[in-house]
């Protein structure tokens, strides 16, 4: 037995719109225009004077006489202040 096919539906399409792509909005980072850049930099603050000849003060308060920055105060919590 052959069932008759249903006639085409005259119902409106679904109410949800089809999405073809998703648009994400990201903040745009633009470089600062040249005319707004500072023309000079403030000089770095002067290192505190150190009469004992140490090159750095560690975060735990000990002084270091290291000749190089690498590894200075590594077992004392790092460098708190560099002396010139």
TIMI-2910 file (N, C-alpha, C, CB; in pm, 1 decimal, decimal comma, always signed):
<rs>
+----------+----------+----------+----------+----------+----------+----------+----------+----------+----------+----------+----------+------+
!      n_x !      n_y !      n_z !     ca_x !     ca_y !     ca_z !      c_x !      c_y !      c_z !     cb_x !     cb_y !     cb_z ! resn !
+----------+----------+----------+----------+----------+----------+----------+----------+----------+----------+----------+----------+------+
!    +82,5 !   -116,4 !     +0,0 !     +0,0 !     +0,0 !     +0,0 !    +88,8 !   +125,2 !     +0,0 !    -94,9 !     -1,6 !   +120,5 !  Unk !
!    +51,6 !   +222,5 !    -72,5 !   +127,3 !   +347,2 !    -86,5 !    +57,0 !   +455,5 !     -6,8 !   +141,6 !   +388,9 !   -236,5 !  Unk !
!   +136,4 !   +522,9 !    +79,2 !    +80,6 !   +632,8 !   +157,1 !    +96,4 !   +761,7 !    +78,6 !   +149,1 !   +644,0 !   +296,0 !  Unk !
!     -3,2 !   +841,6 !    +79,3 !     +9,5 !   +967,7 !     +6,4 !   +107,0 !  +1060,1 !    +79,1 !   -128,6 !  +1036,1 !     -9,5 !  Unk !
!   +186,0 !  +1133,8 !     +3,5 !   +280,8 !  +1226,7 !    +64,8 !   +207,8 !  +1349,9 !   +114,5 !   +391,2 !  +1266,5 !    -35,0 !  Unk !
!   +263,9 !  +1408,4 !   +218,0 !   +201,1 !  +1526,5 !   +276,7 !   +223,0 !  +1646,3 !   +186,4 !   +256,7 !  +1554,3 !   +417,8 !  Unk !
!   +124,8 !  +1733,9 !   +175,3 !   +142,6 !  +1853,1 !    +91,9 !   +244,5 !  +1946,3 !   +157,5 !     +6,7 !  +1926,7 !    +70,1 !  Unk !
!   +313,0 !  +2031,6 !    +81,4 !   +411,6 !  +2124,2 !   +139,1 !   +348,1 !  +2210,7 !   +247,4 !   +472,4 !  +2213,6 !    +29,4 !  Unk !
!   +425,0 !  +2231,7 !   +353,3 !   +375,2 !  +2307,2 !   +467,6 !   +374,3 !  +2455,7 !   +436,2 !   +460,0 !  +2279,5 !   +592,1 !  Unk !
!   +269,3 !  +2522,0 !   +475,0 !   +262,2 !  +2665,6 !   +454,7 !   +293,4 !  +2739,8 !   +584,9 !   +123,5 !  +2705,5 !   +402,0 !  Unk !
!   +348,4 !  +2666,5 !   +684,4 !   +381,7 !  +2727,5 !   +813,9 !   +503,4 !  +2817,5 !   +796,8 !   +409,0 !  +2618,3 !   +922,5 !  Unk !
!   +509,9 !  +2927,6 !   +873,0 !   +626,2 !  +3017,4 !   +862,1 !   +751,5 !  +2946,8 !   +914,6 !   +601,6 !  +3149,9 !   +941,0 !  Unk !
!   +867,6 !  +2989,9 !   +867,6 !   +992,5 !  +2929,6 !   +917,0 !  +1006,8 !  +2953,6 !  +1066,4 !  +1115,0 !  +2987,0 !   +841,7 !  Unk !
!  +1097,5 !  +2879,0 !  +1130,5 !  +1114,3 !  +2891,3 !  +1275,7 !  +1148,0 !  +3034,8 !  +1314,3 !  +1224,3 !  +2795,8 !  +1325,7 !  Unk !
!  +1111,6 !  +3071,1 !  +1436,0 !  +1128,6 !  +3209,3 !  +1479,1 !  +1273,2 !  +3242,4 !  +1515,8 !  +1038,7 !  +3237,3 !  +1597,0 !  Unk !
!  +1360,1 !  +3142,1 !  +1538,5 !  +1498,7 !  +3171,8 !  +1574,0 !  +1579,5 !  +3200,0 !  +1448,0 !  +1561,3 !  +3054,9 !  +1653,4 !  Unk !
!  +1657,8 !  +3308,1 !  +1448,0 !  +1735,8 !  +3342,0 !  +1329,4 !  +1853,8 !  +3246,2 !  +1313,0 !  +1785,8 !  +3487,2 !  +1337,9 !  Unk !
!  +1893,8 !  +3225,1 !  +1190,7 !  +2010,9 !  +3142,3 !  +1165,0 !  +2135,9 !  +3225,5 !  +1186,4 !  +2007,7 !  +3083,5 !  +1021,7 !  Unk !
!  +2231,6 !  +3166,6 !  +1252,5 !  +2358,8 !  +3235,9 !  +1272,7 !  +2461,2 !  +3175,3 !  +1178,9 !  +2406,4 !  +3226,4 !  +1421,2 !  Unk !
!  +2525,3 !  +3259,7 !  +1104,2 !  +2625,3 !  +3210,2 !  +1011,3 !  +2765,9 !  +3224,4 !  +1068,7 !  +2615,0 !  +3284,0 !   +878,8 !  Unk !
!  +2785,6 !  +3317,8 !  +1158,4 !  +2915,4 !  +3333,4 !  +1224,1 !  +2896,5 !  +3410,3 !  +1353,8 !  +3016,9 !  +3406,0 !  +1131,4 !  Unk !
!  +2994,4 !  +3399,2 !  +1440,1 !  +2989,3 !  +3467,7 !  +1568,6 !  +3086,2 !  +3584,8 !  +1564,4 !  +3023,4 !  +3370,9 !  +1686,1 !  Unk !
!  +3041,7 !  +3698,5 !  +1608,8 !  +3124,9 !  +3817,6 !  +1612,4 !  +3168,6 !  +3839,6 !  +1756,0 !  +3049,4 !  +3942,2 !  +1556,5 !  Unk !
!  +3298,0 !  +3845,9 !  +1776,7 !  +3348,9 !  +3875,5 !  +1910,3 !  +3410,5 !  +4014,5 !  +1907,3 !  +3453,3 !  +3768,3 !  +1957,1 !  Unk !
!  +3389,2 !  +4086,5 !  +2011,4 !  +3442,6 !  +4222,4 !  +2019,7 !  +3558,7 !  +4222,6 !  +2116,6 !  +3333,3 !  +4324,0 !  +2064,0 !  Unk !
!  +3672,1 !  +4262,7 !  +2066,7 !  +3792,1 !  +4271,0 !  +2148,8 !  +3836,4 !  +4416,3 !  +2154,8 !  +3905,5 !  +4180,2 !  +2092,6 !  Unk !
!  +3891,6 !  +4458,5 !  +2267,4 !  +3939,4 !  +4596,5 !  +2273,9 !  +4055,9 !  +4616,5 !  +2176,4 !  +3982,7 !  +4632,4 !  +2418,5 !  Unk !
!  +4056,5 !  +4729,6 !  +2113,0 !  +4160,9 !  +4760,8 !  +2016,3 !  +4269,8 !  +4837,9 !  +2087,9 !  +4104,7 !  +4841,9 !  +1895,5 !  Unk !
!  +4392,5 !  +4789,3 !  +2077,5 !  +4505,6 !  +4857,8 !  +2139,1 !  +4577,0 !  +4936,0 !  +2030,3 !  +4602,8 !  +4757,0 !  +2209,8 !  Unk !
!  +4582,9 !  +5063,4 !  +2049,5 !  +4647,4 !  +5147,9 !  +1950,0 !  +4769,6 !  +5213,9 !  +2011,9 !  +4549,2 !  +5254,4 !  +1895,4 !  Unk !
!  +4873,8 !  +5234,6 !  +1931,8 !  +4993,1 !  +5300,5 !  +1986,5 !  +4963,6 !  +5446,3 !  +2022,1 !  +5109,6 !  +5293,3 !  +1885,8 !  Unk !
!  +5035,1 !  +5496,3 !  +2117,8 !  +5020,1 !  +5636,1 !  +2158,7 !  +5077,9 !  +5723,8 !  +2048,6 !  +5090,8 !  +5663,9 !  +2296,3 !  Unk !
!  +5004,6 !  +5823,3 !  +2003,4 !  +5057,3 !  +5910,8 !  +1899,0 !  +5187,7 !  +5977,2 !  +1941,5 !  +4954,7 !  +6017,0 !  +1862,7 !  Unk !
!  +5274,1 !  +6003,3 !  +1845,6 !  +5406,3 !  +6058,2 !  +1874,7 !  +5398,5 !  +6192,2 !  +1946,1 !  +5485,5 !  +6073,3 !  +1746,9 !  Unk !
!  +5301,1 !  +6273,8 !  +1911,9 !  +5293,5 !  +6405,0 !  +1974,5 !  +5248,9 !  +6397,3 !  +2120,3 !  +5199,1 !  +6493,5 !  +1896,8 !  Unk !
!  +5204,6 !  +6281,9 !  +2166,6 !  +5163,9 !  +6268,7 !  +2307,3 !  +5265,4 !  +6193,7 !  +2391,2 !  +5030,7 !  +6198,7 !  +2316,2 !  Unk !
!  +5369,0 !  +6143,4 !  +2329,5 !  +5470,9 !  +6071,1 !  +2404,8 !  +5558,2 !  +6170,7 !  +2479,8 !  +5556,9 !  +5982,5 !  +2311,3 !  Unk !
!  +5602,8 !  +6134,1 !  +2600,1 !  +5692,2 !  +6225,4 !  +2671,6 !  +5825,5 !  +6236,5 !  +2598,0 !  +5714,8 !  +6177,3 !  +2817,3 !  Unk !
!  +5881,5 !  +6355,7 !  +2596,9 !  +6006,8 !  +6377,2 !  +2525,8 !  +6127,7 !  +6342,5 !  +2611,0 !  +6016,4 !  +6520,6 !  +2479,8 !  Unk !
!  +6107,9 !  +6330,6 !  +2740,0 !  +6218,2 !  +6295,1 !  +2828,4 !  +6167,3 !  +6202,7 !  +2938,1 !  +6283,4 !  +6421,7 !  +2889,2 !  Unk !
!  +6256,2 !  +6128,6 !  +2990,4 !  +6219,7 !  +6040,5 !  +3101,4 !  +6277,2 !  +6097,8 !  +3230,3 !  +6271,3 !  +5894,8 !  +3077,4 !  Unk !
!  +6202,9 !  +6077,7 !  +3335,2 !  +6252,8 !  +6122,6 !  +3464,5 !  +6372,5 !  +6036,4 !  +3501,7 !  +6141,7 !  +6115,3 !  +3574,3 !  Unk !
!  +6470,9 !  +6097,3 !  +3560,2 !  +6588,7 !  +6019,8 !  +3598,4 !  +6553,5 !  +5924,4 !  +3711,6 !  +6704,5 !  +6113,0 !  +3640,5 !  Unk !
!  +6621,0 !  +5813,7 !  +3713,9 !  +6596,5 !  +5713,1 !  +3817,4 !  +6636,2 !  +5770,8 !  +3952,3 !  +6675,1 !  +5581,6 !  +3788,4 !  Unk !
!  +6568,1 !  +5730,1 !  +4056,2 !  +6604,7 !  +5781,2 !  +4188,0 !  +6745,6 !  +5737,6 !  +4225,2 !  +6504,7 !  +5733,5 !  +4294,0 !  Unk !
!  +6813,0 !  +5821,8 !  +4296,9 !  +6949,8 !  +5793,9 !  +4338,7 !  +6951,4 !  +5677,0 !  +4435,9 !  +7014,1 !  +5918,3 !  +4402,7 !  Unk !
!  +7049,3 !  +5591,9 !  +4420,8 !  +7064,3 !  +5479,3 !  +4513,0 !  +7106,1 !  +5534,5 !  +4649,0 !  +7169,2 !  +5374,9 !  +4459,5 !  Unk !
!  +7055,6 !  +5475,1 !  +4755,2 !  +7095,0 !  +5522,3 !  +4887,2 !  +7245,3 !  +5505,1 !  +4907,7 !  +7017,2 !  +5447,5 !  +4996,4 !  Unk !
!  +7300,1 !  +5594,4 !  +4983,9 !  +7444,1 !  +5584,2 !  +5009,7 !  +7470,8 !  +5464,1 !  +5098,8 !  +7498,7 !  +5714,1 !  +5075,4 !  Unk !
!  +7586,6 !  +5404,7 !  +5078,8 !  +7622,7 !  +5287,2 !  +5154,9 !  +7768,4 !  +5298,9 !  +5197,5 !  +7598,8 !  +5158,3 !  +5072,8 !  Unk !
!  +7792,8 !  +5340,3 !  +5319,3 !  +7930,4 !  +5359,4 !  +5364,7 !  +8006,9 !  +5228,1 !  +5382,5 !  +7930,4 !  +5435,4 !  +5494,6 !  Unk !
!  +7938,8 !  +5114,3 !  +5394,9 !  +8009,1 !  +4988,1 !  +5421,0 !  +8067,4 !  +4925,3 !  +5294,5 !  +7915,0 !  +4889,7 !  +5487,1 !  Unk !
!  +8031,1 !  +4975,8 !  +5176,2 !  +8085,6 !  +4921,8 !  +5052,8 !  +8005,4 !  +4806,0 !  +4995,6 !  +8225,2 !  +4877,8 !  +5075,6 !  Unk !
!  +7888,9 !  +4774,8 !  +5053,0 !  +7805,3 !  +4667,1 !  +5001,3 !  +7745,5 !  +4707,7 !  +4867,2 !  +7693,9 !  +4631,3 !  +5101,8 !  Unk !
!  +7714,5 !  +4608,9 !  +4784,6 !  +7654,5 !  +4638,4 !  +4653,9 !  +7503,0 !  +4625,5 !  +4656,3 !  +7711,6 !  +4546,0 !  +4547,9 !  Unk !
!  +7447,8 !  +4554,0 !  +4755,9 !  +7303,0 !  +4535,6 !  +4763,7 !  +7260,6 !  +4506,2 !  +4906,2 !  +7257,5 !  +4422,6 !  +4670,9 !  Unk !
!  +7134,8 !  +4535,4 !  +4933,6 !  +7075,3 !  +4497,9 !  +5061,9 !  +6966,6 !  +4396,5 !  +5030,9 !  +7017,7 !  +4623,4 !  +5140,1 !  Unk !
!  +6972,1 !  +4281,8 !  +5097,2 !  +6875,5 !  +4175,2 !  +5073,7 !  +6745,7 !  +4204,8 !  +5147,5 !  +6932,6 !  +4039,3 !  +5117,9 !  Unk !
!  +6637,6 !  +4135,7 !  +5106,7 !  +6507,0 !  +4157,9 !  +5167,3 !  +6501,5 !  +4117,4 !  +5313,5 !  +6402,5 !  +4082,9 !  +5091,1 !  Unk !
!  +6593,1 !  +4029,4 !  +5356,1 !  +6594,0 !  +3992,3 !  +5497,9 !  +6683,5 !  +4084,6 !  +5581,1 !  +6640,4 !  +3847,8 !  +5513,6 !  Unk !
!  +6740,0 !  +4188,3 !  +5517,9 !  +6818,5 !  +4288,0 !  +5590,2 !  +6968,9 !  +4267,1 !  +5582,7 !  +6777,3 !  +4289,0 !  +5732,3 !  Unk !
!  +7016,9 !  +4156,1 !  +5531,4 !  +7160,7 !  +4132,8 !  +5520,5 !  +7216,7 !  +4211,7 !  +5403,5 !  +7191,2 !  +3982,4 !  +5503,9 !  Unk !
!  +7346,1 !  +4238,3 !  +5407,1 !  +7413,5 !  +4310,5 !  +5300,1 !  +7486,6 !  +4212,0 !  +5211,4 !  +7511,0 !  +4415,4 !  +5356,7 !  Unk !
!  +7496,8 !  +4245,1 !  +5082,3 !  +7568,1 !  +4161,1 !  +4987,7 !  +7680,4 !  +4241,3 !  +4925,9 !  +7473,4 !  +4106,2 !  +4879,1 !  Unk !
!  +7792,5 !  +4175,3 !  +4905,2 !  +7908,0 !  +4238,8 !  +4843,6 !  +7936,8 !  +4174,7 !  +4707,3 !  +8031,6 !  +4228,0 !  +4936,1 !  Unk !
!  +7835,3 !  +4120,6 !  +4645,5 !  +7846,5 !  +4051,1 !  +4518,0 !  +7893,9 !  +4145,4 !  +4408,9 !  +7713,0 !  +3988,9 !  +4479,1 !  Unk !
!  +7979,4 !  +4093,7 !  +4320,3 !  +8029,8 !  +4173,2 !  +4208,8 !  +7936,6 !  +4167,1 !  +4087,7 !  +8169,0 !  +4125,5 !  +4169,6 !  Unk !
!  +7843,0 !  +4069,9 !  +4085,6 !  +7751,3 !  +4053,0 !  +3973,4 !  +7608,2 !  +4045,8 !  +4025,3 !  +7786,3 !  +3926,0 !  +3892,0 !  Unk !
!  +7513,4 !  +4087,2 !  +3943,6 !  +7372,6 !  +4087,2 !  +3984,4 !  +7315,2 !  +3946,6 !  +3993,7 !  +7290,3 !  +4169,2 !  +3887,3 !  Unk !
!  +7357,5 !  +3857,8 !  +3904,8 !  +7299,3 !  +3723,8 !  +3899,6 !  +7326,6 !  +3648,1 !  +4029,0 !  +7354,9 !  +3645,6 !  +3779,6 !  Unk !
!  +7221,5 !  +3603,7 !  +4093,9 !  +7233,3 !  +3522,7 !  +4214,2 !  +7248,1 !  +3600,9 !  +4343,2 !  +7347,7 !  +3432,8 !  +4200,4 !  Unk !
!  +7255,8 !  +3730,9 !  +4333,7 !  +7271,5 !  +3811,8 !  +4454,7 !  +7149,1 !  +3797,1 !  +4543,8 !  +7294,3 !  +3960,1 !  +4418,8 !  Unk !
!  +7168,8 !  +3768,3 !  +4669,6 !  +7063,2 !  +3753,9 !  +4770,5 !  +6967,0 !  +3638,3 !  +4739,6 !  +6984,7 !  +3883,9 !  +4781,5 !  Unk !
!  +7012,4 !  +3539,9 !  +4662,6 !  +6922,0 !  +3432,3 !  +4622,5 !  +6874,2 !  +3348,4 !  +4740,9 !  +6990,5 !  +3343,0 !  +4521,6 !  Unk !
!  +6950,8 !  +3340,7 !  +4846,4 !  +6908,4 !  +3264,6 !  +4964,8 !  +6857,0 !  +3355,7 !  +5076,2 !  +7024,4 !  +3180,1 !  +5017,1 !  Unk !
!  +6833,9 !  +3481,5 !  +5042,0 !  +6787,6 !  +3578,8 !  +5141,9 !  +6660,5 !  +3649,7 !  +5097,8 !  +6896,3 !  +3681,6 !  +5169,4 !  Unk !
!  +6586,0 !  +3591,5 !  +5006,1 !  +6458,3 !  +3649,8 !  +4963,1 !  +6468,3 !  +3747,2 !  +4848,4 !  +6394,9 !  +3718,0 !  +5076,7 !  Unk !
!  +6586,2 !  +3763,7 !  +4789,4 !  +6602,7 !  +3856,0 !  +4677,8 !  +6657,2 !  +3990,5 !  +4722,3 !  +6471,2 !  +3875,4 !  +4606,7 !  Unk !
!  +6680,3 !  +4076,0 !  +4624,5 !  +6739,6 !  +4206,7 !  +4651,1 !  +6631,1 !  +4308,4 !  +4683,0 !  +6823,5 !  +4253,7 !  +4531,2 !  Unk !
!  +6649,5 !  +4381,2 !  +4790,2 !  +6556,4 !  +4489,0 !  +4826,8 !  +6606,1 !  +4620,5 !  +4767,0 !  +6542,3 !  +4501,0 !  +4982,3 !  Unk !
!  +6736,5 !  +4647,7 !  +4777,4 !  +6795,0 !  +4774,6 !  +4730,8 !  +6929,3 !  +4744,9 !  +4664,9 !  +6812,3 !  +4876,6 !  +4849,4 !  Unk !
!  +6950,2 !  +4800,8 !  +4547,0 !  +7081,9 !  +4795,6 !  +4484,3 !  +7156,4 !  +4923,1 !  +4517,9 !  +7070,8 !  +4776,8 !  +4330,5 !  Unk !
!  +7279,6 !  +4910,8 !  +4558,1 !  +7365,2 !  +5027,7 !  +4581,1 !  +7455,0 !  +5045,3 !  +4460,3 !  +7449,8 !  +5012,3 !  +4711,9 !  Unk !
!  +7488,7 !  +5169,5 !  +4432,4 !  +7576,7 !  +5195,2 !  +4318,1 !  +7719,0 !  +5167,5 !  +4351,5 !  +7563,3 !  +5336,8 !  +4270,6 !  Unk !
+----------+----------+----------+----------+----------+----------+----------+----------+----------+----------+----------+----------+------+
</rs>
